[in-house]
Amino acid sequence: MDTNKTILEMIKGKLVVSCQALPEEPLHSPFIMGRMSYAAYLGGASGIRANSVADIHEIKKHVDLPIIGIIKQVYDGSDVFITPTMKEVDALCQEGVDMIAMDATDRIRPDGSTISDLFPQIKKKYKNQLFMADCSTYEEAVTAVELGFDSVGTTLCGYTEATKGKPLPNFELAQKLVATLSVPIIAEGGISTPEELKRLFDLGIYSAVVGSIITRPMEITKRFVKAIQ
């Protein structure tokens, strides 16, 4: 991609598809995620969100779309696992991704720091890298903008202790972020139907990431089975 502005313009008003499979899932494979991303591209996706250097490297062989990269890494004693430390940021920058997403909640990170401690160091080291803040609350999003994140996602709403049980997608949060923050707002988390996606865009979001309902057949199957049990 040419510039950060170009990258953001490419996903404006469009769909980003999350192509991820965790180690315990049958589709866990860079090869499969590469094909999955190509299928998403053929379906009209304008960006891909992907987990791990291996998957991202493979995906690049199949699509020429903006990639939002993350590394999910679990550390003992911390609930933060989406690009939690400088080590994961270094690996993603070395591989080369258009935007790096990271947990920007107020939770304590594996090294004992907060996002307010860590992110200024990251921005100083990688001045020209785009960063997306995966937030769970309005207050976290405000802090992320103040820290210098280039975009804010609703990614972790419903997945933290403070937001557990919140209905998803959280239209109210998305609307409030759009109305008050100056950076692109990316809706993510719990988007299960085209109608929900359209409603979010009607609220003014910049872009949206849809994952499980498109790319996780095991989870989709579970939902259908649960409905008839």
ZIPEJO-V956289 format. One record per residue. N is the residue number from 1. RES is the residue in three letters. PSI is psi in degrees with one decimal (* if undefined). NEAR is the number of other ideal C-beta (glycine too) atoms within 10 Angstrom. D_FIRST is the distance of its C-alpha to the first C-alpha in whole Angstrom. Layout:
{{N RES PSI NEAR D_FIRST} {N RES PSI NEAR D_FIRST}}
This chain:
{{1 MET 151.0 18 0} {2 ASP -58.2 7 4} {3 THR 164.7 10 6} {4 ASN -37.7 14 8} {5 LYS -41.6 10 10} {6 THR -42.1 11 7} {7 ILE -46.8 18 6} {8 LEU -38.4 21 10} {9 GLU -32.9 13 11} {10 MET -22.5 17 10} {11 ILE 0.7 24 12} {12 LYS 124.5 10 15} {13 GLY 16.5 11 18} {14 LYS 175.5 16 17} {15 LEU 132.4 20 18} {16 VAL 133.1 27 16} {17 VAL 129.5 25 18} {18 SER 116.8 25 19} {19 CYS 93.5 30 20} {20 GLN 147.4 22 22} {21 ALA 124.9 21 25} {22 LEU 160.7 11 28} {23 PRO -31.4 7 30} {24 GLU 0.4 7 33} {25 GLU 146.1 14 31} {26 PRO -29.0 9 32} {27 LEU 9.6 17 28} {28 HIS 104.7 15 27} {29 SER 129.0 15 25} {30 PRO -38.6 18 22} {31 PHE -47.2 13 23} {32 ILE -40.4 17 24} {33 MET -31.1 25 21} {34 GLY -45.2 21 19} {35 ARG -36.9 16 21} {36 MET -43.0 25 21} {37 SER -36.4 29 17} {38 TYR -38.3 18 18} {39 ALA -41.0 16 21} {40 ALA -41.0 25 19} {41 TYR -46.5 19 16} {42 LEU -29.1 9 19} {43 GLY -8.9 10 21} {44 GLY 5.4 9 18} {45 ALA 144.1 24 16} {46 SER 2.0 17 13} {47 GLY 163.0 26 12} {48 ILE 136.7 31 14} {49 ARG 130.5 29 15} {50 ALA 153.0 27 17} {51 ASN 125.9 22 19} {52 SER 147.3 24 20} {53 VAL -40.8 18 18} {54 ALA -46.3 14 20} {55 ASP -44.5 27 19} {56 ILE -42.8 27 15} {57 HIS -42.1 14 15} {58 GLU -41.5 19 17} {59 ILE -37.7 25 15} {60 LYS -26.0 18 12} {61 LYS -19.7 11 14} {62 HIS -27.5 18 15} {63 VAL 146.9 19 12} {64 ASP 70.1 8 9} {65 LEU 155.7 21 8} {66 PRO 136.6 23 7} {67 ILE 125.7 26 10} {68 ILE 112.3 28 12} {69 GLY 141.8 28 14} {70 ILE 163.2 27 18} {71 ILE 117.2 25 21} {72 LYS 116.1 15 24} {73 GLN 118.9 18 27} {74 VAL 129.5 10 30} {75 TYR 141.3 13 33} {76 ASP 136.2 5 36} {77 GLY 4.1 7 37} {78 SER 140.4 17 34} {79 ASP -6.2 16 33} {80 VAL 119.9 26 29} {81 PHE -4.3 16 27} {82 ILE 105.6 19 24} {83 THR 64.4 26 22} {84 PRO -24.8 25 25} {85 THR 173.6 19 25} {86 MET -30.9 15 24} {87 LYS -45.0 12 24} {88 GLU -37.7 21 22} {89 VAL -44.2 23 19} {90 ASP -45.0 14 19} {91 ALA -41.1 17 19} {92 LEU -39.9 23 16} {93 CYS -38.1 16 14} {94 GLN -39.6 9 16} {95 GLU -36.7 16 14} {96 GLY 97.1 14 10} {97 VAL 154.4 25 9} {98 ASP -37.9 20 7} {99 MET 140.0 25 11} {100 ILE 126.3 22 14} {101 ALA 141.2 27 17} {102 MET 152.5 27 21} {103 ASP 120.6 26 24} {104 ALA 27.9 31 25} {105 THR 173.6 29 29} {106 ASP 11.5 16 32} {107 ARG 155.4 18 33} {108 ILE 134.0 15 34} {109 ARG 170.2 20 31} {110 PRO -31.3 17 32} {111 ASP 8.2 14 33} {112 GLY -2.7 9 35} {113 SER 173.7 16 32} {114 THR 170.6 15 31} {115 ILE -30.6 25 27} {116 SER -27.5 13 29} {117 ASP -44.7 12 30} {118 LEU -44.3 20 27} {119 PHE -37.5 21 24} {120 PRO -34.8 12 25} {121 GLN -41.0 12 25} {122 ILE -46.2 22 21} {123 LYS -34.4 15 20} {124 LYS -37.7 8 22} {125 LYS -35.9 12 20} {126 TYR 73.8 16 17} {127 LYS -32.2 7 16} {128 ASN 9.4 7 13} {129 GLN 136.2 18 12} {130 LEU 139.5 21 12} {131 PHE 137.5 22 15} {132 MET 131.5 28 17} {133 ALA 114.7 27 21} {134 ASP 107.0 28 22} {135 CYS 166.1 31 26} {136 SER -19.3 28 29} {137 THR 165.1 19 31} {138 TYR -42.8 18 31} {139 GLU -39.5 12 32} {140 GLU -37.9 23 29} {141 ALA -41.8 25 26} {142 VAL -45.0 15 28} {143 THR -41.5 21 28} {144 ALA -42.2 27 24} {145 VAL -43.0 19 24} {146 GLU -31.8 9 26} {147 LEU -18.3 17 25} {148 GLY 15.2 13 21} {149 PHE 146.4 24 19} {150 ASP -22.7 19 16} {151 SER 160.3 22 17} {152 VAL 132.9 27 21} {153 GLY 149.7 30 21} {154 THR 17.1 31 25} {155 THR -43.2 27 24} {156 LEU 6.4 23 27} {157 CYS 127.2 30 30} {158 GLY -8.6 18 33} {159 TYR 7.1 18 32} {160 THR 163.3 19 33} {161 GLU -37.9 9 37} {162 ALA -21.7 14 37} {163 THR 7.9 20 35} {164 LYS 133.2 10 37} {165 GLY -5.8 6 38} {166 LYS 137.3 18 36} {167 PRO 138.4 10 36} {168 LEU 145.7 18 32} {169 PRO 153.1 26 30} {170 ASN 87.8 22 31} {171 PHE -37.0 17 31} {172 GLU -44.3 13 33} {173 LEU -45.7 23 31} {174 ALA -45.1 24 28} {175 GLN -41.8 16 30} {176 LYS -39.9 15 31} {177 LEU -44.6 27 27} {178 VAL -40.3 17 26} {179 ALA -24.0 10 29} {180 THR -17.4 12 29} {181 LEU 153.6 16 26} {182 SER -9.8 7 23} {183 VAL 162.9 18 20} {184 PRO 132.2 18 18} {185 ILE 122.5 27 21} {186 ILE 115.4 29 19} {187 ALA 133.6 30 22} {188 GLU 141.0 28 23} {189 GLY 109.0 25 26} {190 GLY 13.7 20 29} {191 ILE 111.7 23 27} {192 SER -11.1 15 30} {193 THR 155.7 11 30} {194 PRO -32.7 11 28} {195 GLU -40.5 9 31} {196 GLU -41.2 17 30} {197 LEU -45.9 18 26} {198 LYS -39.6 11 27} {199 ARG -39.4 16 29} {200 LEU -41.9 24 27} {201 PHE -34.0 16 25} {202 ASP -27.8 10 28} {203 LEU -12.2 18 28} {204 GLY 12.1 12 25} {205 ILE 156.3 24 23} {206 TYR -42.7 19 19} {207 SER 173.5 26 18} {208 ALA 145.6 27 20} {209 VAL 125.4 25 19} {210 VAL 132.0 25 22} {211 GLY -82.1 19 23} {212 SER -43.5 17 27} {213 ILE -13.8 17 28} {214 ILE -39.9 19 25} {215 THR 7.0 23 25} {216 ARG 81.7 19 28} {217 PRO -31.7 13 31} {218 MET -44.1 12 33} {219 GLU -38.1 12 33} {220 ILE -43.8 14 33} {221 THR -42.4 10 36} {222 LYS -39.6 11 38} {223 ARG -41.7 11 38} {224 PHE -41.2 8 39} {225 VAL -42.1 9 42} {226 LYS -34.6 8 43} {227 ALA -22.9 7 43} {228 ILE 3.4 5 46} {229 GLN * 4 48}}
